[in-house]
Amino acid sequence: MRRAVSLDLTVKITATAQMERKSHIDTFGAVALLSFAVVLAFNQVVIKVTNGGFGPVFAAGLRSLIGLVCIVLWIALRRKPLRLTRDLVLPGLLVGGCFTFEFICLFIALDMTTVARASVIFYSMPVWLALMGHFVLPGERLTPMRLIGLCFAMGGVAVALADRNGGQASLLGDLLALGAAFGWAGIVLTVRLTPLAREKPETQLLWQLLVSAVLLLALAPLFGPLLRDLQPLYLAGLAFQGIGVVAIAFLFWFWLMSIYPASSAASFSFLSPVFSVLLGWLILGERVGPSIWGALGLVALGLVLINRR
């Protein structure tokens, strides 16, 4: 009896914590979102390196499959309730389709251009999300101060993008990175505007991984050879993406999005292209000009204005 009462109390406390939403980014949220931005930045480098061993779309499909297995095992071990009902089928297929589109575009973009160029375009996502959220998401309207902050942050991204400094450039790669940004914004909007918003983060992620694993692996042969050069480094990179990023970091992202305002939380992604450029320089030897430091200052100023009460 005591165990039942304790379990019921734990469930109520957990549910209350999950339902609590904040109107602004607090200290914990800032640290968590900053850490997530660093992980995503490093992931861009890992994707580009891993593409040396796998076809881009095939690598994306394997990553979704690994992440799917990890999420299913985690749900089973934790005995977490999972609701896969009829009302979630269409939203699940839609969010999975957005996820598939996002990573087809992103993996091919990183195969065609540098980490720096792909990242600064891909992480323009918060701009599109904030603009769309202004019209369709309750409580996400753009105030004049937040709009100014978005302009500063986008200015920082533009400065980073302009710093080509002899790096590899591809118009198609740039357009694919932009398509990936739209796909990412579509995921957030789908989750917020459909019955998926009432589901736990693991359910939301499960739909994305399930649909994308099937679609990506089915479409992979259309994009060239599946395998390029299998080496331990590429296998390790694939494992990092599937377990560290998809199964852990993405789940953490959706949990944060369930607590903090969508556009404010997503605005921290403006830091990821700066980190990506720096990691590309440090790990891959990509050239980085001094204008990147100016971009970092503009992005930081934009984030302060966006998240100011």
N, C-alpha and C positions, 0 to 999 in steps of 0.2 A: 504494500500500500504506500509506504513512504517512498519507495522507488518510483512508483507511478506519479505521485505528487511532485517529486523532484524533477522527473522527466517532463511533466507538464509545465512546471515553472521554467525549466530551461528552454523549452520550446517557445514559451511566451516571451521570455527575455530576448531570445535570438530573433524572433519575429519582429519585436519592437525595434531592435537594433537595425535590422534589415530595412524596416520601413522608414526609419528616421532619415530625413533629407535635410541638407544644409543649404543656406541661401548664398554662401560664399565659400571660398577656399580657406580653410584654417591651416595651422602649422603642420599637422599630421598630413593633411591632403597635399600641401605643397611639397613636403619631403617625399611622399609616396609617388606623386606625379613626376617629380624630378627624377627619381630613381627609375621609374618606368620609361622616361624619355631616354635615359642613358642606355637602358637595355635595348630599346628599339633602335637606337643609333648603332650600337654594336651589331645588332641583328642585320643591318644593311650590309655591313662588311662581311659578315658570315655568309649571307646569301650570295654575294658576288664571288666569294672564294669557293663556296660549295658548287656553284654553277660550273666550275672547272671539271667536276666529276659526273654531273648529271645534266640532262636537258632541263632547262628552267621550269617548264610546266610540269614535267615528271617529278622534279625535286619538290615543287609546291604540293603536288598530290601526295607524295610520300610523307611530307611533313604533316599534312592534314591527317593522314592515316595513323601515323605515330601518335599525334596529339589525341586523336579519337580513342585509340586504345588506352592511353594514359587516363583520359577523363572517365572512360567507362570503368576502368579498374578502381579509380579513386572513388567514384560514386558507389561501386559495389562494396569496397572495403569500409567506407564510412556509413554504409546503409542509408544513404540519403534518398528521400523520396524523389522520384522522377516522373513528371507528368508529360506524356506524349499523347495528347488528346486531339480530336478532330479539328477543334478550333485553332490549333497551332500548326496545322499542316501548311496552309497557304503562307502565313508569316514565316514559318520555318524554311520553306522552299525559297521565299523571297530573300531572306537574310542570307541563306546559303548561296543563292545565286550572286548576291552582292559580294560575298566573301570570295567566291570563285573568280569573279571578274576582277576584283581588286588584286588578287595575287597572280593571276595570269599577267596582268599589266605590269605589276611591280617586278616580278622575277625576270621577265623579258627585258624590262627597262634597265635593270641592273646588269643584265648581260650585254647591253648595247652601249651603255654610257658609264660615267664614273659614279661612285657612291655620292660624291658631293652634289652633282647636278641632279641625280634622281631624287635624292633626299630632300633638297630644298623645294622641289616642285611637289613631291608626294606629301610633304608636311604642310602644304598650303591648305590641307583639309579643314582646319579649324575656321578658316575664312568662309568656305562654302557652307560648313555646318552652322556657323553663327548667322550667316545671311538667311539660310533656309529656316533655321530655328526661330528667327525673328517673326516669321509668319505662321509657323505651324506648331511650335513648342510652347506650352504655357510657361510663363515666368522667364522666358529666355529673350526678351526684347532687348534690342540694342539701344542703350542710352548714349547720349553724345560722348560721354567720357569713354565708354567701352568702344565706341566706334573710332575714336581717336587712337585708342590703344591698339585696335586691330590695324589701323593704318601704319602706326609705328612698327608693329611686328611684321607686317607684310613688307614694309620698307627694308627691314633687316633681312628678310628672305630674299628680296630683290637684289640687295647688295651682295649677299652670298652667291646668288645665281650669276651675277655679273662677273664674279671673280673666276673666270674660266682659266686664266693663267696657263694656257697650253694644255689643258686637260682634254681628254677625249669627249667629243660632243656628238650627239645624234638627235636630229629633229624628231624622228620616230620614237626614240627612247624618251625624249622629253614629253611627247604627247601621251605615251603609255604611262609615264609617271603621273601625269595629270589625271588620266583615266583611273589610276589606282586611288588617287585622292578622292575622286567622286565616289568610287566604290566604297571606300571607308566611311565617308559621310552618309552614304546610303544605309550602311549597316546600323549606324547610330540612330538614324531617323526611324528605321524599321523597328528596331528594338523599343524605341520610346513611344511609337504611335500605334503599335499593334498589341494584341494580347500577350506577346512576349515580354512586355514591360512588367507584367505581374509574375513572371517566372524567375526562378533563381538563376544566377549567372552561369552555373554549370549546364542548365537546360538550354539557355541561349547559345552558349558555345557549342554544345553537343549538336544542335541543328546545323550550325555553320560547318563544323568539321565533317559531319555525316554527309551532307549534300556536296560539299566541296571535294571530299576525298573521292567520291564516285565520279563527279564531273571532271575533275582535274586529271585523274588517272585514265579516264575514257578519252579525253581530248589530247592527252600528251603525245601520242604518236603523230598527230597532225602538225606538231611543231618541231619535227626533226628527230634525230636519234635520242633514245631514252638515256643511254649511258655514254659517257665521254672518256673518262679516265678514273677508274675506281682507285682511290688511295685512302689510307687511314684518316688523313686530315679531312677529306670530303665527307667521309662517313661520320666523323666526330661533329662536323659542322651540321650535318643533317640531324643528328641526335640532339644537338643543342637547340636547333629550331623547333623540333617536334616536342621535346620535353620541357626545355627551359622557357621558350617563348610562347608556344601555342598552349601547352597544358598548364603552365603556371602564370606567365606574365599576362596573357590575354584574359584569363579568368580573373586575375587581379584587376585588370582594366575595367571589365564589365562591372565588377563589384564597386569600384570607385565611381563609375558612371551612374550607378544606382543611388549614390549618396550625394554627389556634388552636381551643380548645374552643368549641363552637357557642354555648352560652348566655353565656359570658364575652365572646366577640366581639360577639354580638348586643346585649349589655347597653350597649355604647357608643351604641346607637341612642337611648338615653334622652337623650342630648345634642341629638339632632336636633330634637325638638319645641321645646326652648328656643331653639335657633338659628332655627328656623322662625318662632317668635313674634317674635323680634327682627328678622328679615329682613322679615316681614310688616309690622311697624311702620315699618321704614326705607324699604322699597320701595313698599308698598301703602298706607301710612298707617293701618294697623290700630292700634287703641288698645292700649297695653300698660301694665298697672298695676305698682306696685312689688313685688307678690307674685311676679312672674316671677323676680326676683333671689333670693328665698327658694327658689323651685323649683329654680333652678340650683344652689344650695348643697346641697339635699337630693339632687339627682341626682348631683352630684360625690361626696358622701359615700357614696352607695349604690354607685357604681362602684368606689370604693376598697375597700369591704368585699367586693364581689362578686369582685374580682380579686386579693384578698389571698391569698398562698400558704397 
